[in-house]
C-alpha cells in the first residue's frame, strides 16, 4: 500500500499544471477632464475629474456630469454627494 501512495504522489508531480497567461499590459489610462460646476444653492465650486472618451473633448465629458447634476432621476454621486438636482452650470472644462 505504501508503494501505491508513493507512485500516485510521484505521478501527480509529473502532471503539467495549467498556468494562466500573463495579463497583457494595459494601455495608458484615458485622459481626464477637470470640470468645475457652480450652483447658487451649493457652497463653493464643485470640481470633478472625469475620463474623456476617445474622440471626445473635455467639454463633452463634463456635459455628462452636468446632465446628471440637473436630473432628479440620476443616482450617481457628484459634488460631495449633493442632492441638489437643478440649477447647475458648467463653469470650465479643461
Secondary structure, 3 states (H helix, E strand, C coil): CHHHHHHHHHHHHHCCCCCCCCCCCCCCCCCEEEEEEECCCCCCCEEEEEECCCCCCHHHHHHHHHHHHCCCCCCCCCCCCCCCCCCCEEEEEC
